[in-house]
């Protein structure tokens, strides 16, 4: 069997992994105090229902996921734990102590409501290179959150990252009005990641409505991280059925 045919078969049967971001579950718990809903149990249940990873994005004000949650999840997540955040000193220390499967570097400000832009990997290349090396020394896979710009993808590669996560907020917004244009806006960046040998993740505002088209266009996407929309859907469908529907979106269409 030829090398090229083997690669074709691998791409053909590939299934994008679903990582559930459980920040909003912690937001609900924090609104009332106590431990309802139980963040650790929710993570376990997401895995039991088929999720292939759990994502958390602790912020300095701990308005949803707390640092204590991150340490607790270290011992309860059995698939892949992905910790997102701005690599400030306290964040770096926590991640190196927890040693998740993956860390996703996001340039969030302290007052930022949600992630809304990626790194300028050219301007911040030296910093990202230093941080990436430190996480690699701890055995952690590094993904860099970027806008869908080929140069930013290439910059992440030069900084030593293993993957990039494409910020899909603009994709979701445009998809409602012009799906073809939304896909086209991401094509060059997605293809650049494959060209330079970077793994490819995607996240922000993805849903059962817009996810299938994205994965059909770019079947080499390794992982999608979905939180707000997935948890909102679970209010209507229940978390088990919701995860089932998102997993169906992640399966190859052929």
N, C-alpha and C positions, 0 to 999 in steps of 0.2 A: 504494500500500500504506500503510495507516494506521500511525501511530506505535505504537499499542498492539499491532497485529498484528506489527510488526517486533520489538518487545520480546518478544512471546510466542515467536516463532520463535527469537530469540537464546537465550532460556532453554531452549527445547526441545532445541536442538542442543548446548548447552554441555556440555563434559566437564571434570570436576574434574581439576586437575593433580596428579600424584603427585611429591612431593619425598622422596627417600630420605635418611633420617638415617644417616650412616655412622659415628657415634660408636663403636658396638660393634665395628666392624672395627678401629678404632684401639685399642680395649681389648684385643683379641686380640693385636695386634702388640706392644703394650706389655708384655704378660704375659711375653713371651719375649725381648724386645729385638730388634735387627735391624730388618728391613723386610719381614717376612712376617706377615700379608698386606700388600701394597703399597696404602696408602690412596688414593694418586693414581690408580693403575691401576684400583682398584675403583670409584672415582667415574666414571672414563671408561667402564668396562664397564656400570655402571648406566645411564648415558646411552645407550650403544650398544644396550642391551636395551629402551629405551623410556622410562625415567624422564625426567620433564620438569624435574627440579630436584634439587639436592643440598643437604642441610641438615647443618650442623655446630653443635655447642654446646660451644665451648671453655670450660672452667672454670679457675679460677686454679691449681688443683693439677695441671692437665694430665694427669689420670688416664686420659683417652682422647684426644680430639683435642688436639693441641698447637698453640701459636701458629704454629710453623713450618709445620704442616700447612695452616693457614688461608691463609698467604701463598702456599704452593705451589699450593693449589687455585684461587687467583685466576687463575692462568694456564692451568689445565687444564680447568676446568668451562666447557662451551660452552652450557649451557642457562641455568638460573638458580641462582645461589649464594645460599643463605639462611643467615645467621649468627645464631644465637640466643645470648642471654646477658643477664646483669645489666649495665646500662649504667654500670659503674664507669669511672673515668678511663682505665685501661689498655685496657679493652674498647672504649671509644669511640675511642681513638686508633687501635687496630688496625682497626676497622671503617672508619673514615674513610680509612685508607691502602689497604685492600683494595678498598673500594667495591663491595660485592656488590650484586646486584639488590635484595635485601631484607634488612633486619635485623629480628629479632623480639625485642622487649624482654621479658625474663622475670625476675621478682623472686626469683631463687635466692640462698640463703645459701651461704657458702663450704663448709659442712659438709653441705649437702643432697645426698642420694643421687641424687635425680631431681626433676624439676619436679613440684610437687604442689599449686600454687595460682597464681591469677592476681593481677594488680595490683589494688589499690584505686585506681581511676583518679580518684576524687573526692578522696581524701586526698592523693594524689601528683600531682595535676593540674599544678601549677606545674613540678615537676621533669620530668614526662613531656613537657610542652610545650616546655621548653628543650632537652631531648635530641632530641626529634623535629625541631625546627627545625634543629638542628646537622646531623642526618643528611640532612635535605632539602637543605641547602646543599651537601652532597656528592653530591646526585643519587641518594639511596638511598630506596627505598620502605620505609615503617615500618609494622610490625605490632605490636600490643600483645597480650600473652598475658593473657586474662581468664577468670574463672569465668563460667558461663552465667547472668549476672545482667544484665538490660536496662540498669540504671543504670550498670554498669561499661562496657558497650558504648558507651553515650552519652557517658560520661566520656572514653573514648578518642577519640571523635570531637571533643569539645571541646578535647582536647589536640593536635589536628592530625594524628592518625594516619591512614594510608591504609587500614589493615585492622585487624581484630582476629583473634586466633587463640583459638578456644574450647578451653579445657582439657577434654579428653574422658575423663579418668580416671574420673570418677564415672559417665559414660555407659557405659563399657565394663563397669564393675563391676555396674551395675544391669541392663544388657542381658541378662546371663546368666540372670536370674531373671524380669525383667519388661520385655520390649522396648518395649512401648507406653509405660510409665511413663518409660523412659529417654529416648525421643524427646520426650515431653511436657515433661520437665525442661529441654530445650534450646530449645523452640519460641520462647518469648518473646524470648530473647537473639538467636537467629538472625534472627527477623523484625525486631527492633530494628535490627540491622546493616543490613539491606536498606532499612528505613525511613529511616535517617539517611544513607544513601549510603556506607557503609563496605564495603570488600571483606571477604570472610569466609574465614578459614582454620580448620582444625581439626587437633588433634593430641594424642596420648598414648593408648597402649593400644588403638589401632585395629587391626583385623584383618580378614581376609577373611570372618569370621563376622559382625562387627557393622558393618562399613563400608557395605555395600549399603543397609541400612535407614536409616542416617544420611543418605546422599546422596539416597535416594529421598524422604525427608522434606524435605530442604533442598537442592534441586538447584542453588541459587545459591552453594553453597560453591565458592570459587575454587581452593583447594589443600588437600591433606592432607599432613602431614609425618609419616612413619612410619619408625621405626628398630628398636627392640628386637624387636618381634614379627616384622617383616619379615625381619630377619637370622636370627632363630630359625627361621622357616619355611624360609629358604634352606638351613639345615643338612639338611633333608629333601628339598626340591624342587630345590635349586640356585638360584642367584641369577637366572638368565635366566627360568626357569619361574615363580619367585616374583614377579618384576616383572610378568610377563605376567598372572598371576592378579590382582594388585592393580590393574593397569590395566583389566582387565575389570570390576572392581568400580566403577571410576571412570567408566565409560561410561554415558550416559543409558539408563535402563531402557525408555524408549518408542522 
